[in-house]
Amino acid sequence: QSQVNLGATISPFNAWLIMRGSVTLPLRMRQHNENALRVAKYLQTIKGVSFVAYPGLESHKGHDIAVKQMQGGFGGVLSFGLHADHDTYNRFVSHLKVITSAVSLGHDESLIVFLGENDERQYLYPEEFHGGFFRFSVGIEDAEDIIADLEQAFAKEGLL
């Protein structure tokens, strides 16, 4: 009766997988948090990056609130923009080897998606996002590998 009235239920196997994965969730989240902060700090040093939105950065307008509310880390998702046109954003993504271009979030691996300047939801974002931006879910790979992947893509597009 509850399945009819409240919606779908997961299968026993899916429930088992979730419970199995929950054992390592704290370790994975710690790595997401650490990697995202390192990547955000790295992105701030790149001349071709127009902005970095990550609450773990002191430059973020909501940083003080995030410090109070986000105990133990600031999450694994950040956004950043480039001083570049639409085609450069797409070429940048095509150069990435470790980071996967995908719209999904919530995975252990690094995923990035370009949201273009013509996205119908632009009005929901702050002004700096209106020229297009990347939404980047930083994974638990070695942070140096993630940064090296970004750096080689920046170099190929002349954004360093």
N, C-alpha and C positions, 0 to 999 in steps of 0.2 A: 504494500500500500504506500509506503514512504517513497519508493522509487517512482510510482505514478504521480504522486502529489508534489514531490520535492525535486525531482529530476534524476539524472543519471547517477549511477554508482559505479565505482571502479571495480575492476575484476580482482579476484584474490591475488593473482600473479602481480598485477600492477601495485596493489597494496604492499605486497612483499618486497617489491623492488624499491618502493618509497621508504619503507622501514629499513631496508638494507642500506640505502644511501644516506639515511639520516645520521648514521653513526659518524660519518666523515664530514657532515655539513659544517660544523664549527671550523674545522681545518680548512675546508674549501673557502668558506667565507672570509677567514683571516687572510688567505692568499689573494682572493679577489680584492679585498680592501687595500692590502699592501701594494699590489701591482698597480691598481688604478691610481693611487696617490703618486707612485713613482712615475707612471706614464704621464699623468697630468702635469707634474713638475717638469718633466722633460719637454712636453709640448709647449710650455710657456717659454722655453728657450729658443724656439724655432721662429725665424723671422717671417716665414711664409704662413704662420698660424695667426689668424686674426683675433681669435678669442678661445678660451678654454673655460667651460662651465663644469665645475666639479666642487661640491660643497666642502671638500677637504682642503681646498686652497684658501689661504688667508685672503686672497684677492676676491674671492666669491662673495657677493653681497649678502648671502645668507649664512656665511661661515659661522658667525657667533651663535646663531640659533642651532645650526647643525652640531656644533660642539656640545651644546646642552642636550640635544635630543638624540644624537646618533652615537651612543656609547659603543666603543669597540671598533669603530671604523665608519667610513662614509659611503660604503657601497662600491660596487664594481662597474657602474655605468657613468660615463661622462660624455660630454659633447664638445666638439671643437669645429671651428671654421677655418677656412683658408683665404688668403688674399689671392683668389683665383676665380676663373670662370667655370661654368658648368662642365665643360669638357675636361678641364684639368682635374676636377674632383673625380670624374669617372676614370681617367687614366691613372690617377694616384691609386685608386682601389685595385686596378688591374695589375699593379706592380707588387701588391702584397702577397707574401708567400706563407707566412705563419698565421696571419689574421685572415679569417674567412669573411667574405662578403655575404651577409645573410640578414634578413629582417628579424629573425628570432632573437630573443634574449633569454637569459636564464640557463645558459649552458656553461660547462666548465672551460670551453675553449673561447678564444677571443673572436668576437663577431663585430662587424662594422657595417653600417648601412648609410648611404648618402640620401639625405632628404633635401631635394632641390628647392630652388627659389620659387618654383611654381606649385609647390605642395599646397593643397587646399586648406591645410591647417596652419599656414604661416601666421595668421592673425592671433593664434594662441601663444606664439613664442615671443620672447623679447626681441627688440629691434636688431641686435647683432646676428640673430639667426636668420634674418630675412633674405640674405644672399645665398642661402644654402648652408648645410652643415652636416657633419658626421655624428651619428649616435654610435657610441663605441662601448660595447660590453667587454671589459678587459677580463681575460681569462686567467687561469691558474698556471699557464705555461711559465717558464723562467722569464722574469721581467726583462732581463737583458736581451733575450730573444725577441720579445715583443718590441722593445725599443729599437733594436737593430733592424727589424722588419720595417718599422715606420721610417727610420732614418734612410734606408736604401730607397724607399718610395719617394721621400722628400727630395733626395739627391737626384733621382731620375727626372723629377719635375722642376728642378732648379729652385726649390723652396727653402733650402738650408740657409 
